[in-house]
Amino acid sequence: MKMHRATGVVETAMVVFLSAMASATFAELPPVPEWALPGSATHQQVSPPADFHRPAKTLNEPIGIFKAQSDIGSAVIPGVSTYDAATGQYTITSAGYNIWYVRDEFRLLWNKLEGDVSLAADINFPDPEGYGDRKAVLVIRQSLDDDSKEALVALHGEGMIQLAARPEKGQRVKDMEYRIGSRGGLPGGKSPDSLVSAHAKRIGIEKHGDSFTLFVSLQGEPMHAFGSPVQLHIEGPFYVGIGFCSHIPDKADTAVFSNVLLVNAARAAQ
């Protein structure tokens, strides 16, 4: 991936994003609840109240291979996405408190499909200083509701890989988390004894019936199943796509998805 091309796409996305925000300079943004603030040395993020919801805001215009895009959970700052046909890169800029607990906030580019699905992408975070728990996700959801049943795989800003599922609408997400590192085998350590986190080059999710499996390529090797699958029944048609959450409710960040592959063993829903 040529980073100068990706940077150009990010700059374009940010111009669009900042222009949109400038037009709303004097508009009052919804307040950020204390529970939504990111974790820090002085604050612990907690689950939202059970009755806290915001409807999705959807733009029904195609973007690359996807039919539409939505701000799931309507973060207080609207998201923006662009597609570069020359590079095949999708750039998603989004705020959002989290994709976790009993509801989500993130920008999602999606198709509505049925049957078995495979989705994979290379993922890059252009800003190395972003919040460590920001999430770039490949997700299969029952609906566009913020508390929808779903299965997802995620690459976090600090390198953690995650296979997660919300078993039923409104329930808390459950997951398996993988933190991978090396002593002496990756660049960046101060000494051969330094533990350096590995950031996967590519992740994927496969749905076969009610089984959802995480696939990973750490350093460009062929994709391979990673860990045990989760079992979840999602009725067709469902939503499948790529998304991003900054993990900060009122501050946007950016993720770049490239070499996106979506294979459907059934048909697109009408």
N, C-alpha and C positions, 0 to 999 in steps of 0.2 A: 504494500500500500504506500503510495507516495504522499507523504505528510503535507507537502505544500498544496496539493490538490484538496486534501481534506480540510486544511486550514482555510482555503478560499471558500469552501462550502459553509464552514462554520461562520466565517465573517459575513457571508450573505444572509445566513439565518439570523445572526445577531442584529444586522441592520433592519431586517423585517421586524424582528422582535422589539427592538428599541423604538422603531417608528410606531408600532402598535401601542407601546406603553406611553410614548409621548402624547399620543392623541387622547389618552385617558389620564393625563397628569392630574387633572382636577377632579377626576371621578373618585369617589370614596371606595376603597377596597374593603372587602369584608375583614373583620378583625380576626387575628390568629389566636385560637384558643391556646391556653397554656399547655394543655396536654399534647398539642401538636408540635411544640418546639423540639428541636433535635436534642439528643442526649449530650451532656457535657459534664464537666467536673462538678457543676452545681445544679444540674437539672436532669431528671430522668423522664424520658418520653414514656407515656402510658397509653393504654388503649382508649380510643374515643368512647364517649357515651353511646349506649346502644341506639339511641334515637337521633344521633347526629348523622345526617346524610346531605349530600348535594347531588342533583341530577347531572348526568354527563352532558357536555356541550359538544355537538358533532358537526363536522364539516364534511358534507357528502360530496366530495370531489376526489377523483382518483389521484394517487401519488405513487409512482412506480408501479409495483405489482399489486398494491393495495387499493381497495375500492373507496375507503374513507378513513377518517381519523377523528378521534374523540379525546377530550379532556375528561378522563374518568375521575369522578369525584370533584371536578371543577375546582382545582387549586386557585388560590386567590390571585395568582398571576397566570393569565392564559398561556398555554404552550404554543409552540410553532414548530413546523417540520418542513424540510425541503428535501428534494431528490435531485441528484446530479446524474443525468442519464449517461454522461461521458464516462463516469467512474463507477456508476452503479451504487453510489453511497447515499444512505439516508441519514440526515442530520436532524436530531430531535433535541429541542431546547424546551425544558420544562421545569417548573417548580414542583411542589408536592411534598406533603409531610412524610409519606411512607407508602410502601406496598406491603402491608403487614396488618397485624391485629384483625379487626372486624370490618375494616373498610380501607379503600385504596385511593390515592391521588397520583395520577400520572398521565402522560400523553401516550396514546395508543394509536398506531396505524394498523388497520385491520381488514380482513376479509371474513365473510360469513360462509362457513363450510359445513360439510357433513362427512362422516366416515373416519378413516385413519389419516393421520397427518404427520408430516415431518417438516420441521422448521429449524434452520440453522443460520448463524451469522458470525462474522468477525466483528469484534467490538473494540472501540477505542474511546478513551476519555481525553479530549484535547487539553483540558485544564488539569494539570497535575495537582493543583491545590484544592480541588473540590472536596466536599465532605466525604469522609471515608466510607460511609454506608450508603452512598448513592447507588442506585440500582438500574442497570440496563437489563431488560427482561424480554424473553420470548414466552408468550402466554397464550393459553387456551381458556376462554371464559364462557360461561353460560349466557351472560348478558352484559350490558354496559352499565348496570347498576354498580355503585361503588362498593357494595358488599356481596358481589356475585360469587357464586361457586366458581373455582378456577384451579388450574394447575399451571405452574410456571417454572422456568429455570432463569437464574439471574447471575450476572457477574457484578460484584460490588466494586466500588472504587478502590478499596484496599486489596482486592484480589480474591476475596472469598467467592466460592461458587455455591449455588444453592438450588435445591429442588424442593419446591414448596407446593402446598395445596390448601385451599379453603374447602373443607369437606361439605359444607352446606351454606346456603345463603345466610349471611349475618354471623357466621361462626368465625372463630379465631384461626388464622393461618397456622399450619404445622409444617415443619420442614426438616430436611437434612442439610447440614452445612459442611463444606469442605474447605479447609485452609491448607494450602500446599506451599511448601518452601524448600529451600536447599541451602546446605552449607558447603560452599566452595564450587557448586555446580552452576551458579547463575552470577552474572555481573552485578556489581553494586555493593557488595559487602566490604566492610572495613578490613576484614581479615578472613581467612578460610573458615574460621569458626563462627562468622556472622551468619545469622539466619536471614535469607533474602526471600521475600514472598514471590511466588510465581503467579503471574497473571495469564490466564488462559487466552490463547490466540483466538479460539473459536468455541462456541457452545451451541448446543442444539437440544430440542425436545422432540420426542416421538410419541404419538398417541396410537396405540393398537388396542382397539376396543376400549376397555376401562383401565388399561395400563399405560402409565406415563413414565418415560425413561429419559434421564439426563445423558447427553452425549457431550464429550469434551475432546478438544485437541489442545494440549498445553503449549506445544512449541512447533506446531505445523505438521505433526504426524497425523496419519489417518484418524478420523473421528472414531471414538470407541465409547461404549456404554460405561457409565461411571456410577457406581453404587447401585443400590436396589431401586426398582421402580416403585411408584406409589399407585394405589388403586383408587379410582374416582369415576363415578358415572356421570357423564355430561350428555344431555340430550342434544341431538342434532335438530336444526342447525345451531352452531355455536360460533363464537368469534375467535379468530386466531390472528396473532400479529406480533409486532415488535413495539416496545415502549421504554420509557425512561422516566425516572423520578429523582429529583435532586436531593431528596430527604430533608429539605429545608422548605417550610411551607410558603415563605414569601420571598424566596430567592431562586432564580432559575440557574440551571447548569446545562451542559450539553453532552450528548453521547453520539458517536458516529457508528453506524452499522454498515458493513460492506459485505460483498459476496453473499447476499441474502438468498437462501434457497428455501422455497416452499413447495412441497409435493403433497398432493391430495389424492388418496386412493379411492375417493368416491366422486363427488361432484360439488360444484359451487351451488350454494343455496340461492334461491331466487328472492 
